[in-house]
Amino acid sequence: MRPFVLLIASVAALGGLLFGYDTGVISGAVLFITRDFHLSTALQAFTVSIVLLGAIVGSAASGAIADRIGRRRTLLAAGAIFGVGALFSAFAPSIGVLLGARLVVGVAIGFSSVVAPLYISEVAPPGVRGALVSLYQFAITIGILAAFLLDYALAASGAWRWMLGLAIVPSLILIAGMLPLPESPRYLFKIGRDDDARDELRRIGGEVVVGDEERSIRASLSDKQGGFAALFAPSARAALVVGVTLAVLQQVTGINTVIYYGPRIFQLAGISSAQASILATAAVGVVNVLLTLVAIFYVDGVGRKPLLYAGCAGMGVSLGVLALAFAQPELHGSLAGIALGATMLYVGSFAYSLGPIVWLLISEIFPLQARGLGMSICTLANWTANFIVSQFFLTMLERLGRPLTFGIYAVLCAVTIAFVARSVPETKREMLEEIRVSA
Ligand code: BGC
């Protein structure tokens, strides 16, 4: 692989870093925001979740924007919006301004969660596309871990403005990094800038691939329909069903109950000191980062589907263990250890499967004419499902109890395996234009 391609993917992946950081940072910051602005419980919950609402809005809008102004400029816009959001959060004089700023940050997260994987996927040579898009998930996990560690480090001083404001640093790097980078060659062909597109293909893949790639990209553009008409053409409709289902399954199998409520789960399992449960959550964050490397190294060789099977099986088993353990009162003494082990296995299994591979697949399965909008709708479904699961998790625990709550997530892992077996195509090493989803 050319270093240039790695550079492109790494800069775009900063969008993922900001996504991870900004979704993770609020859990620690909200304690001190509550203190300074005297928030009610409801307002506290809203301060946490408003970023998800922003992401819903941003992901809905970004597909059409990326089709109109291009992938590169949309990512630049995301960087700028992240920066503005971070500044206003850091200097917010009132809770109203803070909520507005967090909504803006959410919009940027929505933008980058559509366009970063889309751009990387369109630029990457087929044989390393999986690894490069997984780099984006790797950046998300580093962002989550960094947020967590910073929250921990700044907790003593209660410096929530720093926690939220520091996101300005990666957003400036994202902008500076994107400025000299090229537009996606596929997008350039789509808008008829063929010479520029050919130059970019050459810069990315070398002389040999240009002919082949150009031919198949052009063939895929022979269908003149764009926008929603392209999305509802039979070939894209099947992709839409598969993409939206995968995006929802990534969330309803419960990942963010652990990412957003980790310390809470550990406390329920009997890790009594706040310090220890925070530390346990940090350990889970490290597992999340490290196991993403498995996807980076194997997703192009072993393939997408085997990793999905292995990962979802691991997630299902660990959730099942957690459900059973919570159902046995006599386990009380050893519950903490079991919960910690099961949670690590669960997050580790997600990290090399549903985490990166869902973003990868939804960036691969749409025909070029429908890709921006298609990805946008899948990502919108992902954020909506995320919002619903994280809003109702605590209520589920209260109403259904712990065994049933985790049991439901375990069953949904089995549903995911069946769905992957039936409907998801293996896309490793295929050129984007060769990928087809059948109904
Ligand atoms: C998911 C996020 C999740 C993160 C955890 C991402 O792929 O979309 O919702 O918080 O992985 O690492």
Residues whose N, C-alpha, C, O or C-beta is under 5 A from the ligand:
A	BS01	BGC	T141 I259 G355
